[in-house]
Amino acid sequence: MNSRQRRGVILLLLSVLCAFIAFAGVLSVISDVNSKVGPEVSAYQVKSDIAPYSRLSEKQFEKVSMPKRWLSENAVTDLSEIDGKIAVTRLREGSLLQSDMIVERPALEAGEQEIAIMIDAATGVAGKITPGSKVNIFATFPGDQEGTPAQSKIIVANARVLDVGQLTPLDSRDGDGPRSSEAVPITFALNTLDAQRVAYAESFAQNVRLALIAPGSDTSLRPGERTYEIGKDK
């Protein structure tokens, strides 16, 4: 092997050595980046501002990916955690959802009590009323023998539904004999006076019905809206 060939072999070996050194450097950089970043996980951020004490739903959040090591320990990584919960404070658009931002929705507030009544499934529920819904409770009363007209009354406005039970078959009797129907037990959170109104209506009203209130609607009653008589209709 002459000198020129030896120089060629030496240069080739040096090139291979440099290539190995460069490759090792790249691996070192990748390893360093992985050690700093780590695996990515899913988190959730708020799409738009959420008012305090609002009931939470999955559509209010969007999924994002970020390095696990950058997330706080209380970051929410599974949206099932928000089931039945409300916002503790105002949640700002773009903020990451964390467990200390949400709490269980209280079943009862101060001064409230639970009361459950059976509501006719066909006329009062129709499958659209769920826990957390707000409803107006209507009751119809017959006129007495002294000529008092029959009336329809909103006995409770803006009642909060706590629970909706299972469809239950009922057997009742009227002038034509036995009659089958189905009803659903509905549990409300009401103050003492409204609970008394509901109990009275269940015992003495001809019918008790529920009217679902759309979210965000004005639930205040104007003068004359609580009681209705057909004779006063114009």
C-alpha angles and dihedrals in degrees: 000000000000126000095264091055091047090053090050092052091048092050090048091051091048090051091051091048091050090049090053091048091050092047091050089050092053091049089049092052092047091048091049092050092049091049090053098041106027127179120338123241135187121262133168132236131194115262095203137352115298119206120236116271091015117146109250128231134181094247090067092068137057128210120246133177124225140152111289093227091059093058121092117240092251096051113129110240097166120053092208085081091074095060109126093000137120135207115268092207138356110306111216125221112266096016118131115249114246131183093242089061093065138052137182112281105251113243093212133022126210111295094016130116135189121252126173128199134174113252124194107255096217099047104025111036115016090183094282101099116088137169108293094030120132117223142174112232114220126193129185120210126193121235117256127241093268093071100268106155123241113262140201114211136186095224094179126020123203096005115181117230115222100178142000115210133205124291107268127196114230130196117209135168129223135165091291095053133256117000127189123216140157128237138180125220109235121193119207135190105227140158118248097267095048090046089055090050091053093047090050093049092049090054102040111018121098090224137004117203137176127223115200114228117218114239112265094018123140102257098185116115120229120222111288096018097101097066128041130190122180091221092061094051113111 
